[in-house]
Amino acid sequence: MLFHLLCSKQANACQPHVPQAHTVHQRRWVAKEARPISLRQLMVFGRSLTESRLISSANYVRTELPTRIAHRIRDMQRLPYVVVTNPHINEVYDLYYNAFDTFRRVKEIKSLEDNDRLCQTIRSTLKAHLTVIPKLAMGILECSGLMDAEDLDKFMNTILRSRISRRVIAEQHLALTDTFHAPWFSPGAKLSESEFIGEVFLKCVAKEVVERCGKTTQEIARRAYGPDVPIPEIKIDGHLDANFPFILSHLEYIIGELLRNSVQGVVEQHQRRKDRDENPGRLPPPIEITICESQQHVIIRISDQGGGVPREILPYMWSFSKGPASEQLLANLGQVPKLAATMQELQVDETQGHGSSLASLSSRPPNLRLGMGLPLSRVYAEYWAGSLSLHSLEGYGVDAFLQISKLGNKNEQLTTRATMDAI
């Protein structure tokens, strides 16, 4: 303990106590680089699935998971001591180290039986890590006065982007394994253009995704505000046939969160106007969605008349450390011990299948604000080399712009090395 205190005073940074043998193993894995992948690589690799390809995928996952986890552990070890010993962040650290220690011990996969054991380990680890996002969010909020907000956000973005990357490769391998064992599957047969290859949906039609997310968010609003409160219509125009390969749960999360914010904003703004007797019988203005397709991108614009983002919230809109709203958000996060459902990730324990993520959007009541929707949506958008921006006109409404790389040839955007080592 004295050693830790001295480290804290002298360098303001010190890694948590771990056995020396463990730090040696970790250094070996930190010396390796992560190997980024693209959606196109995932599609091409999984299109003609054979036993040898499945085993090759297993060995990629077996080596890639501990490499990526090791770099994030190093990032946590380089945080100021007072931050990394925050109970929430320390709990995440322990989860990460246990996962790293588990995966680094997995021997080369040589058979389908070996792969089945690996998949069982992956599933149990995914389930154990369902608490990571709320724990990280609470830790960041509690440490907002102990580190520069920009550095905290950089750390959080790196951790979350890396977490998405690990879940992508892990869940892709689980999905390929499930496909290989399916009674209808014939090894080596090519999957059709209308199907999933693992977790990658080959033909995400933007209009259909917006319609599904729109209906879900409208239903959430009806349950939250009551059947007598008018809900805004969602209108879609533009290039209605635009489609692209994507991980459907990522896209549904982003669109779902943006529409959820818009529907809430319009309903509440309309209620305020109604309370002031400004045309009490008037319906709320519609939310307008415009889909624009170019040679390399699809852009989805979501426009609402929900009053815009309040001026006091604007500086913290993309930040995970929320300034004056921190106390209320901490209390709200305390009611959400697991965020896999809200984050639209694959249900690893209760619901399997590609249709589960959208249904999970309704698991968090709309009045329980967590301050995570916009910054995490941007992490998801940028992960596959896209972007998310928002323009607010206070007193009128918001225009959100989601840009998606439609060719699937961009590598995942992740920090391949520990960020502190890269400086």
Buried (B, 14 or more C-beta within 10 A) or exposed (E): EEEBEEBBEEEEBBBBEBEEEBBEBBEEBBEBEBEBBBBBBBBEBBBEBEEEBBBEBBBBBBBBBBBBBBBBBBBBBBBBBBBBBBEBBBBBBEBBBBBBBBBBEBEEBEEBEBBEBBBEBBBBBBBBBBBBBBBBBBBBBBBBEEBEBEBBBBBBBBBBBBBBBBBBBBBBBBBBBBBBEEEEEEEEEEBEEEBBBBBBBBEBBBBEBBBBBBEBBBEBBBEBBEEEBBBBBBEBEBBEEBBBBBBBBBBBBBBBBBBBBBBBBBBBBBBEBBEEEEEEEEEBBBBBBBBBBEEEBBBBBBBBBBBBBEEEBEEBBBBBBBBEBBEEBBEBBEEBEBBBBBBBBBBBEEEEEBEBBBEBBBBBEBEEBBBBBBBBBBBBBBBBBBBBEBEBEEEEBBBBBBBBBBBBEBBBBBBBBBBBEEE
